[in-house]
Structure formats: C-alpha cells, structure tokens
Amino acid sequence: MNKIYLDHNATTPVAPEVLDIVTNVLEKQVGNPSSVHSIGRSARVLVDESREHVANLIGASPSEIVFTSGGTEANNFALLGVALGLGKGGGHIVTSQVEHPSILNPCRQLENLGFNVDLLKVDKLGRIDLDALEDCLTESTLLLSLQHANSETGVLQDIEKIGEIARKKGVLFHTDAVQSVGKIQVEVQDAPIDMLSISAHKLNGPKGVGALYLKRGSPELFSPICGGGQEKKRRGGTENVAGIAGFGKACELAQKHLVSQESSSLSSLREHFYKLISNQISGVEIFGDLENRLPNTLNLGFDEVEGDTLLIGLDMAGVAVSTGSACSSGSGLPSPVLTAMGIPLDKINSSIRFSFGWGNTLAEVEEAAKVLEETVLLNRVGFSKEMNNKKLMKSL
C-alpha cells in the first residue's frame, strides 16, 4: 500500500538534497566550529554559510540569526529571554489563546514567577481583534508574542499591523513563524518584528534544529542555555553542524520554491481536494478564515463522524492526517484552538486537519479524497447505529 502523507504541518519529509548534505557532513566533517585548526574552521564555514541561507529566506542579516534546537527552544528563548532579561521581578506579557504549547506553557511558568500574562481572544474565524490588542498593551508590557500562522487551521494573523501597534506602544514583538516560513514569503528587514521563530523540520529540513531571528539593536536577552561563547554568547553549546547545514539547504530550497511561486501549487492542491470532497460528502465545514490562511492547510469538520475514528480509518487506508497539533495530541482534551474560536464541541470532535506539501501530487490528492469519502460514509453508518442503540437503551 502506497502511503499518502497529508500531515505536513506536523513535520515534513526531509528533502533529498538536505539528506545528502546532512549525511556528507556527518561522515566527513568531524570538526568543532569553535576550534581554530583547519578542520574546525571548515566546520565554521559550513555554519556561517547556512546562517546566510536562513537569513536570506526571511530577508534578515546573518548576524541576526541565532541557531537553536528547534521552534520550541526559539519560542522559549524569546519569552524567557525578554521576561528574565528585562523584567525586574515581574512584568506584563501578552499573547493569545490559540498559540502553540511552546508559547503558552512558558507563559504559565512566567505567571508562577510573578509575571502578569494576558491571553487575547480570537473571533470565530481565528483572528485577533486589533483594537482589543492595542487596549491590552500598557506601560508595563514587556513583550507581545503572537503567531503568524496557526498550525491547526492555517489562519494567518496580520503581523505587519500587529507589529505596528506594538512599535507605537513601545513594546517588543515576537512572532512564532514556524508554520509560515517556507510556505509563504516572510520578510523581516523592514517589518516591525523584533523576534521571529523558525524550525527546520517544518520546511523539509532535519529535526532538532531551528533559529530565532533577533533584530539588530534589540535589547540583550537572558540566555536560557548557558555554556560557552557560541552564537555570540547568546546560546551556549557546540553547534549541531550537520543539522545546521541541512537547515541551510532546506531554506535555500524553500526560497527557490517561493521565487518560482510554487506556493500557488499548494493552494491548487488544497482547493482541488476541497472541491472534490465538498461535491462527494455532505455535512462538511471549514474552520478558520478562508481568505487569510496558509496555502496548504484545511481544517474540516464532518457531521456524524468522530475525528479520532476518522483519523484511524484513514490511517488504515494509507492516508496520514491529524486531528490537531502534533505537539499536543494524545491529551484527550478538545482542541484549545477550535475551542477558543467558539466552535461547538461536537464539531471540534469531528475535525480533521489536512496539510499538503511540496511533494504531494494531484493523483495523491484525488486518491485521498476518494478514501476520505469511503471512510466518512462507513463511519457514518456506524455512528447512526450507535445513536439508535443509545436511544433504544434509554427507552427501556
């Protein structure tokens, strides 16, 4: 059975070119980038070249890129770095109810340390109310952290306008752009963005490596990971040379995709898939803003079907999808994102996320739509029988 992978917001397949460079570095590059001998210097060259590729993808300067172990560390670095570096025994942090756990959980830790954290609400489309945001920022606000794209719905926030509001209020602005960088154009050079998080494995790179963009002139941050003088003393620890080299190559490839406007091909696959299933399956609902969203993401609800049951059925038929964020799956709780959007519980429990990638084909999309139709209809029969049995038991 050929597997069809439609869960690219969870992680992406490593591009062949990336795998080649990672393997080559692991096999042939033994040097520590901090060593002064020629082998160490060659490792340093690889790190520096990769830093340039990452910077080029987002329109930054290489000196503004700090390598991390991934998006989670980058988000923690931004939040804890600002709070513990600038907060004098406390302060105010603003974020939203629909953020990734790597934002919300550090915020909970900061609350335990005496910081005041406000979680902005979103509307039924998953968008932040900009007037409410502006009202929430005060003289004591240290940091505003809002995602660029939501991992579950693909909804895009207007980070240009958000950044302008933060700048007007004199507040540092961080955005978690893990889901958007590599899928759409993201430019930071002239944007009102002070910090931005990226993860390699979301754009066909290796797992275990990411970056935090720190705009030149930003205040000195507290470093959650202390050690040697790596990353200009901002993040201690010997650099993951192979991972960083793969990250750089992945960014180089992503830039080529975006320059050739291949993101439109992701939109085409997504729209073709939705057209097929909306014609074939009744009771389908899209969650989130239809206009402002990632080109690859659909979050759909299906009447009279449990999402977990549907996911298992699709998996058994060879189609890999998700019921929400992979980082919080298995919690047994309804999606916090859809809950914050005011989606009814029965709709939340029926939701499935489909996220497409550069390697998906039209044939795969059409086969996935066919499998989805069969799986939904099969599970609806089972759902109806279960409901009838429950009614019968109540009547006895």
N, C-alpha and C positions, 0 to 999 in steps of 0.2 A: 504493500500500500504506500503510495506517494503521499507524504505529509504536506499539508498546506499551512504555512505559518502566517497567521494574521494577528500577531501579538507584538508588533514592533515597538510599541510604547513601553513594554516591559523590558525588552532588550532586543538587540538587532544581531543578525548573523555577522560574523567577522568577515570583512571583505577579503578576497584572495590576496590582493596587493598588501593589505595590512598584515595578514598572516605570514606572508613571505618575509616582510621586514622584521617582524617580531621574532620569527624563527631564526633568521640570519643573525640578529643581534644576540639572541640567547646562545647561539652556537659559537659565534666568533668574537663577540665584544665582551671581554672579561673585566674591563677597567672600571674603576670608581671615578665618576666625573670630578671628584674633588682632588684626585691625585695629580701631581704635577708632571709625572713622566708621560711619555708619548702615548701609551695605551690609555692612560686616564684622560689625556687631552682629547683623544679621538672620541671617547665617550661623551666628553663635554660638548664637542662639536655636534654630536647627534642630538643631545638635549637642546642645545641652542637653536639648531635648525628646526626642530619640532616645535619649539616655542614660537618661532616665526610663523609656521603654518597655522597654529592655533590662533595666534593674534590676527593673521590675515583674514581668517574666516569671519571674524566679528569686527574687523576694522580697527583693531587696537594696536598699540605698540608692544613689541615683545617684552619690554621691561614691566608691562602692566599685567603680565600673566604669571600666576603662582600655581605650580603643579600641586595636585592633591591626590588622594586615593580614590576620588570619585565625586559625584554630585552631593552625596550626603556630607562628606567632610567639608566640601566647599561651602555648603549652606551653614553648617555648624561654625566654620571659620568666620563667616560674615556676621552671624548673630552673636556668637560668644566673643568674637574679636572686637566688635563695636561695644557691646554691653560691658564687658570686663575691662576694655581698654579706655573707654570714655566715661562710663557710668561711675559716679563717685558714690558707691554704696547703694545704687538704685538708679532708676530712670524709667522712661516710658518707651515701649516697643509697640509698633503697630503692624499687624499682619492680617490675614483673612481666615475665614472658616474653611476654605477649600484648598488650603496649602498641603503640600506633601508632608508626611510624618517627620521628615528631616528638618522641617521648619517648626512644626507645631510642638514636637517633643522637646527640642532645646528651649522653646519659649516657656514650656511648663517648668523646665528646670530653672529658668531665669526667674519665674514667678516665685519659686521656692527660695530664691536668693534675695527676694525683696523687690524685684522689678515689677512694674505695672505693665501688663500686656493687654492690648485691645485687639479683638478679632472682628474685623469688618464683615458684615453680612453681604450676601450676593442676592441678585434677583433670580427669578425662575429660569432665566437664560444663563445664569452663572457669571454675570457681570457685576463688577464693583460699582457702587454708586459714588461717583467722583465728588459730589457735594458732601456726602457723608464722610468721605475720606478727608477732605480738606478741613471739615469741622473737627475731626478727631485728632489732627496734628496740633500739638501745643509746644510751648517753650521748653518743656521737659522731654519732648520726644527725641530720642537718640537715633532711632532707625525705623524706617519703613521698609518692610520686606514683603513684596507681592510677586507671585509667579507670573511669568509671561504666558505660558500655555498650561492648561490643566491636563494632567496625564489621563484622566478618566473620560473627559468629554471633549478634549481638544480645544476648549474655549480659550480665545486669546484676550488678554487684558490690554488696554491701550497704555503701554508702558511709557510712551512719549508724553502723553498728557499727565499720567501719574507722576512721572519724574519731574515735570514742570511744576506741579503742585508742591512736591517735596522740596524742590530747589527754592521756590518762592517762600516756603516756610522755614528754610534753613535746616532741613532735615536730610540726613544721608539716606540714599535709596539703593536698596539691593533687590535684584530680581533673580529668581530661580528660572533660568532659561534652558534647563536640562532637556525639556521636551521640544523646544523650538529650534535651537541652534542645529543647523544641518538640514532641517526640513524647510525652513523659510529663511529669507535674508534677515539677518540681525546685525545692525551697525551701531557701535557704541561711541565712535570717535567724537561726534558732535551731539550725541544724545545725553539727556540729563540723567545718566545712570552712573552711580558711583561704584557699584559692585555687581557682578553677574556670574552665576554658576553654570558650569558645563560638565558633561560626563561623556567619556569616550564611547561607552558601550551603547549609548543611545543613537550613535551615528556611525555604526558599523566598525567601531574600534574595539579594542580589548577591554575586558572588565578590570576594575581595580585601579583606574587612573582617570583623573578629571582635572579641572582647573577652576580657579577663582580669578576673575578679572578685577583688578583694583585700579581705578582711575588714578592717573598721575596727580599727585597733590593731595590724595586722600589722607586722613589722619592716620597716625601709627596705631595699628590694631594689636590687641592682645593675641599672642600666638598660643592656640590650644595644644600644639605639639612642639615641645621644646627639645632641642638636641644640639646638633652642630649648626654651622652657619649657612646651610643650604637655603636656596630660594631667597637670597639676600636677607637671611636671618628671619624670614617670615614663616618658614615651615621646615622644621628640623627633620632629619632622616635622609639616608642615602637615596638618591633618586632611582626610581624604577625605570631604568634606561630603556629596556625592551618595550615596556608598556607605553612610555612617553613617545618613543619612536613610532609605535603603532598608532597612537593618538594623533600625532602629527600627520601621518599618512592619511588617516581617516578624515581629518579636517581638509587636507588637500583634495581628496576625492569629493567630499561634500561640496566644496567650493565649485568644483567643476560641474557637479550636478546642478547647482543653483544658477551658475552662469549660463548653462545650456537650457535653463528654465524647465528642468525635469521635474520640479515640484508640481508643475501642471499635470504631469503624467500621474502623480499620486492622486490629485484631485479627480482625474478622469476615471481611475480605477475605483475610487471611493463612490463617485456618483453613479457609475455603471452598476456597481454592486447594489447600491440602494435602489436604483430603478428596477433592477431585476426582482429583488425581494419584495418591494412595495407592490409590484404587479402580481406577485405569486402568493404572498402571505397577507392575510388580513390582520388588523389589530396591531400594526407596527407603529411605534412612536420614537422620534428622535429627541434626545435630551441635549439641551445646550443651544447656544447661539448658532444659527445656521449660517450667518454671514461672516462672523469673526471667529474662525476656528482653524486648526491645523488642516492642511490639505489631505492628511492621511487617516483621520480619526472619525469614527462613528460610534456613538453610544446609543444603543437601541433597546427599547422595551417591547416585550411580546405579550399580548393578552393571553391569560390562561396557561402560562408556562412559567415554571420556576427557573431562574437564571442558572443556578448551580446544576440542575438536572439537564438543562440545555447544553451547558458547557461540557458536561461529561459525555453526553450523547454525541456532540460534535467531535470531541477528542477521540472517541471510539471510532468515529467515521473518518478520522485523519485530518481534522481541521482544528488548529490550535488558536484559541481566543482567550479572553479574560472576562471576569465579572467586575473588575475594578483595578486599582493599583496593585501591582505585584508585591510592592513593599509592605502592604497592609493586608494581603489576602490571608485567609485562614483565621481571621479574628472572630468570625461568626457574627459580626455586627453588620448592620446595613451600611452601605456606602456613606461616609460622612459628607462627601461632596454632593451627592444627589439629595441627601437629607437637608443640607444647607440650602439647596435650590428649591426646597419645598415640594419635592416630588413625593407623591403618596407611597406608603410602604409597599403596597402590592406591586406598584410599578418598579420600585427600586429592586425588589426581589426578582423581577423578571428581566433585569437589564444585563446586556452583554456588550463588551467593548470590542470593536474590530479596528485594528490599526495596521495599515498597509505599509510596505517598504519598497525600496528601490528594486529589489529582486523579484517582486511579485509580478505575475503575468496576467493577461486578460483571460487566458484559459483557466488559470487557478481561481480567479475571481468568479468566473461563471460556474465552475465546479463547486466552489464553496457555497454559492447561492443555492445551487441545486440540493446540496447536502443539508443546508440550513432549512430549506423548505420541508424536506422529508423529515428532519428531526423535530421541527416545530409541530408538524401535523401529528406525528407519532406521539409526542408528549402531550399534546392537547387531548388526544383520546384518553390517555392515562389520567390526565388531570380531571376530565369530565367524570370518569368512572369513580375516582376518589371522592369528588364532591358529591356525587349521587349516593355513594356508600355512607358518607357522613350525614347526609340528610335522612337516610333510612335509619341510621342508628339513633338519631335524635327523635325520630317519630316512634321508636319502640318503647 
